[in-house]
Each structure stands twice: as C-alpha cells, then as structure tokens.
C-alpha cells in the first residue's frame, strides 16, 4: 500500500492526479491525504505541519520525503525502492518544508528536481511516477528505456 501525505489544498491539478490514482492497482493502490496549510509562518508553520504529518505515519511505514536536497533516482531504482518495501508513505511538505524531527524519520529523501516545485505540481509528478513504477513492475510498455 502507498500513501501520499501532502500539505496543501485541492487544486486544478487534482483531476489529473485522480486520473492516475484510479489506474493504480494491487500494491500500488495509492491514497492521498491533504493536510491544510498552517496559519503560521516560518519555523512555527514547519513544526505544526510536521506534527500533523507525523499523525499519518505508522512506525512500520517506509517514509520517503520529497526534498530538493534529496537523492535522485532513475525510474528503475524508484521501482525497486517501492517494491522492496511495504507501506510506503511519500511526504510532500509545505512552503517552509518539514522540521528536523520529520526529516530524521524519513527512510529516504527523494528529489524530483533540484528546483523547488509548487506542491500541486509535485503531487502530480509523484503520482505519475508511482503509476510509471507500477507499469515498469508489470512489464507494460508505458515506460521506455
């Protein structure tokens, strides 16, 4: 099972996100949990939002934090990381990121880009990559090398 926990509200990208999510099956079935932005700013927002994210994580979850300072993976490497772990949780932080406590909880930090991306675009890219991972795993020709 895969879960995406993201700070942010629904946007115009959610129709496309939902379209990809509907295509996911079996171990790739993904739930998306959006947490509202904090009314705070800076460190207060970071701590408040990180605490809200923590409430959605179980001790046994394999946590992947999206962060522009994280490691970059090929699609094949991402497929291996997802399929080698059960209960994968992807975290998309808010505009101030996440606190150090949540950063340390992450099993892996993944960079979708060295650029900072808007949260709604990050969610769309992430769900498409989960779908692509499923298709690689199923040997479907969606992904070309």
N, C-alpha and C positions, 0 to 999 in steps of 0.2 A: 504494500500500500504506500502511496505517495501523498504527501500533504504539502501545500504551499501556504505559508503563513506570511502575509504581507501587510505592511502599513499602507493605508490609503483607501480611497473610496472607489466605488464603481465608476467607470468612465466609458467613453465611446469605444474603447478597445475591447470591452468585455464581451461583445457579441462574437468577435473573432476568438477570444480566449475560450469562451464557452463552446465554440465550434470544435476547437482542438480537443478540449476536455471530453466532449461526447465521443470522440474517436478512440479514447483510451480504454483498454480492456485489461482484465485479469490483474496481474501485479503492477500494472502501470496506471490503473484507475487512480485518478488524482482528485483530491478535494482541495478547494481553495478557500481559505479563511482570511477575510479582510478585516483588519483592525483599524478603527478610526484614528486619524492623526491626533496627537496630543494638542491641547490648547497652550501648552508651554513652549518654550524655545530653548535652544542650546542643550546643555547637559541635563536640565530637568526633563525636556522632551525625550532625549535619548534614554534616560533612566526609566521614565514612565512607560514608554513604548516597549523597551526591552523587557520590562517586568510583565507587560501584557503578552508579549510573545512567549515568555517562559511558561506562562499558564497553559499554552497549547502544545508544549513539548513533554514527552514522557522520558524517563531515564534511559529506556532501551532504544530510543529513536537515534537514527544516524542523521545528524544535523549538518546540512550544507548551507553555509551563509554566503549569500551573494554580496561580493565586495570587490570594488575595482582594484584593490591591492591583493586579491587572492590569486590563486593559480589558475592558469588557463588549461583547458583540456580539449583534446580532439573529440569528435563525436563518438568514436570507438572507445576512448578512455572513459567518457561520461557513461556510456552504456555499461561498461564493466563496473564502474563505481556504483551505479544504481542497482544493477542486477546482483551484485555481490553483497548487498545489504538489504535487510527487510526494514520496513517502517522508516522510509526516507522522508525527512522534513526539510524543505527548502525555505529559507528565510529571506524576505525582501524587506530591508529596513526602511525607515522613513528618511526625510531630508537631512536629519542630523546623524544618521547611521544608528548603530547599536552600541551599548556600553561594553566595557572590557569583560565583564562577567559573562555576557552572552557570547562575545567573541571567543572566549576561552572554552565555552561549552560546545562550540561548533567542532565537529569532527573534521570538517574540510571547509576552506574558504574558496569559493569559485568566482572568478572574474568572467563576466560575459564580454567585457570590453575594458580597456584601460581608461576609457572615458566614463564619466558619471552619466548614467542614463536616467530619464524620468521613470518613476516607479511603475507607471502603467505600461510603458514600453518594455521595461524589464520583465514584467509579468507575462506579456505577450511572447517575448523571445523565449523565456523559460518554458512556457507550456508547449511551444512549438518544438523546443529541444527535447522535452520529455516525449512528445509524440515521435520525433525523429529517432530517439533512443529505442522506443518500442518497435518501430519499423526495422531498425537495424537488428534488434534481437530476434525478430520474426523472419529475418532474411527477405524482407519486402524491398522492392526496387525504389522506394521513395528516396533513399539516400544513395548518392553516387560517390564513389571514390575516384 
